[in-house]
Amino acid sequence: MSIVSLLLAMAGFVLLGLATDMHHCRRFGYSLQGRRCTMLRMGGWLALVASVAPAILARGWIFGPILWVGAIMAGAGVAFLTLNLLPMRGALP
């Protein structure tokens, strides 16, 4: 269950990162539209909120929130490295 929490946190931060115009243009080669940006942000926040449940189910109410904070920090780090260090596909705006 802790792996699920980590994967959801990573997915959430990657979606939130792709909701920015710079990262979206880098990865896909075109600028964001309004509806797509909203969907990426909603998906990112939903994934972050959903990552709480597996952490609490894995470690209980005492250590679950601690596991969740660790998963959030690791997910943010992986998303940062993924979005900034992988080669670009499109040109910068």
C-alpha positions in Angstrom: 0.0 0.0 0.0 2.9 2.4 0.6 4.0 2.0 -3.0 0.5 2.9 -4.2 0.7 6.1 -2.1 4.1 6.9 -3.5 2.9 6.3 -7.1 -0.2 8.5 -6.6 1.9 11.3 -5.1 4.3 11.1 -8.1 1.5 11.1 -10.6 -0.2 14.0 -8.8 2.9 16.2 -8.9 3.7 15.3 -12.5 0.1 16.3 -13.5 0.4 19.6 -11.6 3.8 20.2 -13.3 2.3 19.5 -16.7 -0.5 22.0 -15.9 2.1 24.8 -16.3 2.6 26.2 -19.8 6.4 25.8 -19.8 6.5 22.1 -18.9 3.5 21.2 -21.1 5.1 23.0 -24.1 8.4 21.2 -23.4 6.9 17.8 -23.3 4.2 18.0 -25.9 5.3 20.7 -28.2 2.2 22.9 -28.0 0.7 25.4 -25.5 -2.0 24.6 -23.0 -5.7 25.3 -23.6 -7.9 26.4 -20.7 -9.9 23.2 -20.3 -6.9 20.9 -20.5 -5.1 23.0 -17.9 -8.1 22.7 -15.5 -8.3 18.9 -16.1 -4.6 18.5 -15.4 -4.8 20.5 -12.2 -7.9 18.6 -11.0 -6.3 15.3 -11.7 -3.1 16.3 -9.9 -5.0 17.4 -6.8 -7.2 14.3 -6.8 -4.2 12.1 -7.0 -2.5 13.9 -4.1 -5.7 13.6 -2.0 -6.1 10.0 -3.0 -2.6 9.2 -1.8 -3.6 9.7 1.8 -5.8 6.6 2.0 -3.2 3.9 1.0 -0.7 5.4 3.5 -3.2 5.3 6.3 -4.3 1.8 5.4 -0.6 0.6 5.3 0.5 2.1 8.6 -2.6 3.1 10.6 -3.6 6.5 12.0 -0.4 6.9 13.9 2.3 6.4 11.3 0.2 6.7 8.2 0.3 10.5 8.0 4.1 10.3 8.4 4.4 7.8 5.6 2.1 10.1 3.5 4.4 13.1 4.1 7.4 11.1 3.0 5.5 9.9 -0.1 4.6 13.5 -0.9 8.2 14.7 -0.6 9.6 11.8 -2.6 6.9 12.3 -5.3 7.7 16.0 -5.5 11.4 15.2 -5.9 10.8 12.6 -8.6 8.4 14.9 -10.5 10.9 17.8 -10.3 13.7 15.7 -11.7 11.4 14.1 -14.4 10.1 17.4 -15.6 13.4 19.3 -15.6 16.1 16.8 -16.5 14.5 14.6 -19.1 15.2 15.8 -22.7 12.7 18.2 -24.2 10.5 17.3 -27.0 9.2 20.7 -28.1 10.7 24.1 -28.2 10.3 26.6 -25.4 7.8 29.4 -26.1 
